[in-house]
Amino acid sequence: MAVEPWKFHKFGGSSLFDAACFRRVADIIKSQPAARVGVVVSAMGGMTDRLLQLTELAAKDDKQYEQELKALGDRYAAAADELLSTESRPGVIDQWLQDARDLTDMLRAVADTQTATQRSRDQVAGFGELWSTRLLAAYLGETLPDQRGGRWLDARDILTVRHGELGPAVNWPVSQRKFDQQIGNFEQGVVVITGFIAVDEEDCHTTLGRNGSDFSAAIFAALAGADELTIWTDVDGVMSGDPNRVPDAQIIDALSYNEALELAYFGAKVIHPQTLGPAIDNDITVLIRNTFAPDRPGSRIGATIEVGNSVKGITAIDRMALVNLEGTGMIGVPGTADRLFAALKQARVSVTLISQASSEHSICIAVPEELADKAKRVISGAFAEELKDGQIQRVDVTRAQSIIAVVGDNMAGAVGLAARFFSSLARAGINIRAIAQGSSERNISAVIDASESTRALRAVHSGFYLSTKTISIGVIGPGLVGGALLDQLHKQSEVLRDEFQIDLRVRAIGRSKAMIMDDRRIELADWRAAMEKSEQAFDLQKFVEHVDADHLPHAAIIDCTSNNEVAGQYANWLERGIHVVTPNKKAFSGSLAAYQALRVAARRGSAHYMYETTVGAALPIISTIRDLINTGDKVRSITGIFSGTLAYLFNVYDATKPFSEIVREAKSSGYTEPDPRDDLSGMDVARKLTILARELGLSLDIGGFPVQNLIPEKLRDAPVDEFLSGLADYDTEMESQFIAAREQGKVLRYVATLNDKGEAAVGLQMIPTDNPLANINLTDNIVQFVTDRYAQNPLVVQGPGAGPEVTAGGVFGDLLRLAAYLKGND
């Protein structure tokens, strides 16, 4: 009967820091159903560094190393006391004491010579793996059922390597023979193997270098013929970007060996490129999983993967420099590149990226910044004669550079990926200094200034990983309308995200005295409580900087105030590329010059400004005008009731109650502004009519047409209470107008009129009872459009034109229209 393949696991670092971590590892091993399980273990967290510190102290003949070694022993004994029974604990501690005596002898020898050779450092550093594996093996021996666990294996008895220019190379025939001799007939159970350590071809103790335990695990998985290796870390898997720099980094479910190699080379620290060598050669699937969240699937690395995102990851190498060799004498001359790289090889300067102009006029390379001066010196030396004769003009160094790379197997042949990469950088305002792409199309790299590295990572990541309808949102003015909008967003955002891929992220909320911000998104379920608790003073500049995030594709500010100062910032925001959504009429009805500046700013910043709700709340009034004009119709006139408050007052007023009493009742019922004069002045209606005129292309300004003010002149500057009581003195005037209208079979309505000649007026009119403007519900707005198409039978738009929920719904609709436009643009 065939024995099923081995399954290998590697643990180390923070996965093995204390007794609790050992228990967690044991629980993971217990859950493995495989008959044969190999467990490769590195030292307990921080142990290797502390052991190497012992050699440094000994080399200085500092007796403190003795106390430091005792402290390591105390830590180890404490873990053993907590994990092991009284039967097995003495054996583990006795082994440690013997190791401590051997280690002390080594350190004394170092102290005598005051020199720590690499061999002595390797010997000292390797004790950490011996201690952790013995402890884990003993613990598994006590906790695993059916005698499955507990076998301990010293890698030095099997693994033989030689050190060369490219690092440790495995002597596979020798190592395989030793492995087969040691555990070739092992059919069931768990074997715990030391990572990191090995022997060289002279049978002397050595190590595999930093990240050596991962490499050890891959080697032993290959020796055992395993089909799977799981590397347990403290992260959920390979990420699409560095989560410390890219807030929206995601776990990559599956990636190929080549993709993993590229990402590892470019700084993804979860896996070391060396580790993948044995896995690739032996077709071993590698899993990256989180020790502290073993229920999560992690990332799967293999020879073949399911097709997913074309781009698997965005990563960066920082602290780079560009060295540029430039000269007309290079054109058409064979061997120039060979001379360049031969000189660099001889000087042991590693080249990370190469970019050459097709004209052969220049060759640009990226090298680690600390090698830049050396690279310039050796290149200048190699081309000294050409520099002297002017055939080579210069050898330049540009410091403080970073390489940004996008990686993915499925990039090959995919149209538009390079364009998206470069356009993402361009939108973020980032200049590219050099570009490189291999013929495999698996990697596209760009060199940029290091100061822009994080911004570039975020911008490119958002370009590939986030929906084009992901919008960073800031809401200013969470009052009645703004508060209702936030509640609506909370209720609907999950549905929009899941069903329509519209990701509306409210990341900042601000009012006059306070604001709240969040890097990802504000929890809208309790935004009111968060605002009440906030001690952060409102700062408009900080607010805008936060909303306009580099790592999100789009930013929008929703202004739910009626504040002139906030409206005055729209042009700056639009020119910056921030979209504006607002019911605030101030900006769009201000001076004509300011309005025209808004339009110019929006074009420059490629931003949208959405203001449907400035006229008629959620009614489609502005959009109706645009549709008529865009389809070739000509609007001849607009007549309408644009104030829900004034509509209510003249719907209710029938002269049986004084007009002043109707106003007071409307105020107490919330149908007017806190100061009813804001409605009765007619300026709100005048602003709306100005906005509509400008939609028709008319150069209309407030002050350029008559506006009837219903506030008696003597009461216009009085306190609110004095105004309300004093209004009764003018009731007879309103009553006489009402009676006059009734006698003519008409009703009073506060109406705005506009024609295509630019003639406009706002004020009370007597309207025939068969006119649509005479037959509206309490707070309705109504608009009549007379156009070439709708000449005999005007187009009428009617409905609620006020109220927080209605207006908020209109703003929400504008936001969704913005998301649709953004998708179309991309």
Sequence and secondary structure as in RCSB ss.txt:
>XXXX:A:sequence
MAVEPWKFHKFGGSSLFDAACFRRVADIIKSQPAARVGVVVSAMGGMTDRLLQLTELAAKDDKQYEQELKALGDR
YAAAADELLSTESRPGVIDQWLQDARDLTDMLRAVADTQTATQRSRDQVAGFGELWSTRLLAAYLGETLPDQRGG
RWLDARDILTVRHGELGPAVNWPVSQRKFDQQIGNFEQGVVVITGFIAVDEEDCHTTLGRNGSDFSAAIFAALAG
ADELTIWTDVDGVMSGDPNRVPDAQIIDALSYNEALELAYFGAKVIHPQTLGPAIDNDITVLIRNTFAPDRPGSR
IGATIEVGNSVKGITAIDRMALVNLEGTGMIGVPGTADRLFAALKQARVSVTLISQASSEHSICIAVPEELADKA
KRVISGAFAEELKDGQIQRVDVTRAQSIIAVVGDNMAGAVGLAARFFSSLARAGINIRAIAQGSSERNISAVIDA
SESTRALRAVHSGFYLSTKTISIGVIGPGLVGGALLDQLHKQSEVLRDEFQIDLRVRAIGRSKAMIMDDRRIELA
DWRAAMEKSEQAFDLQKFVEHVDADHLPHAAIIDCTSNNEVAGQYANWLERGIHVVTPNKKAFSGSLAAYQALRV
AARRGSAHYMYETTVGAALPIISTIRDLINTGDKVRSITGIFSGTLAYLFNVYDATKPFSEIVREAKSSGYTEPD
PRDDLSGMDVARKLTILARELGLSLDIGGFPVQNLIPEKLRDAPVDEFLSGLADYDTEMESQFIAAREQGKVLRY
VATLNDKGEAAVGLQMIPTDNPLANINLTDNIVQFVTDRYAQNPLVVQGPGAGPEVTAGGVFGDLLRLAAYLKGN
D
>XXXX:A:secstr
      EEEEEEEGGGSSHHHHHHHHHHHHT   SEEEEEEEEETTHHHHHHHHHHHHHTT THHHHHHHHHHHH
HHHHHHHHS TTTHHHHHHHHHHHHHHHHHHHHHHHHHT   HHHHHHHHTHHHHHHHHHHHHHHHHHSGGG   
EEE GGGT EEEEETTEEEE HHHHHHHHHHHHTT  SEEEEEE SEEEETTS EEE  TTHHHHHHHHHHHHHT
 SEEEEEESSSS BSS TTT TT  B SEEEHHHHHHHHHTT TTS HHHHHHHHHTT EEEEEETT TTS  EE
EESS     S  EEEEEEEEEEEEEE GGGTT TTHHHHHHHHHHHTT    EEEE TTSSEEEEEEEGGGHHHH
HHHHHHHTHHHHHHTSS EEEEEEEEEEEEEE GGGTT TTHHHHHHHHHHHTT    EEEE TT SEEEEEEEG
GGHHHHHHHHHHHHHS TTEEEEEEE TTHHHHHHHHHHHHHHHHHHHHH  EEEEEEEE SS EEE SS   GG
GHHHHHHH      HHHHHHHHS TTSSEEEEEE S  HHHHTTHHHHHHHT EEE    HHHHS HHHHHHHHH
HHHHHT  EE GGGTTTTS SHHHHHHHHHTT  EEEEEEE  HHHHHHHHH  SSS HHHHHHHHHHTT S SS
THHHHTSHHHHHHHHHHHHHTT    TTSS B   S GGGTTS HHHHHHHGGGGHHHHHHHHHHHHHTTEEEEE
EEEEETTS EEEEEEEEETTSGGGS  TTEEEEEEEESTTSSS EEEEEE   HHHHHHHHHHHHHHHHHHHHHH
 
